[in-house]
Amino acid sequence: MNKSIAPILLSIFGIFWVALAINPLYRDIWVAENL
C-alpha cells in the first residue's frame, strides 16, 4: 500500500471507531436527559 495513503486510511478508521464508541454513550445521555 502507498505510504501516503496509509495514514489517511488509518485516521479515517480511527475517527470512525471513536464515533462508534461515543455515539452509544451520547445517545444514552441524551435519552436520560429527555425522559
Sequence and secondary structure as in RCSB ss.txt:
>XXXX:A:sequence
MNKSIAPILLSIFGIFWVALAINPLYRDIWVAENL
>XXXX:A:secstr
  TTTHHHHHHHHHHHHHHHHHHHHHHHHHHHHH 
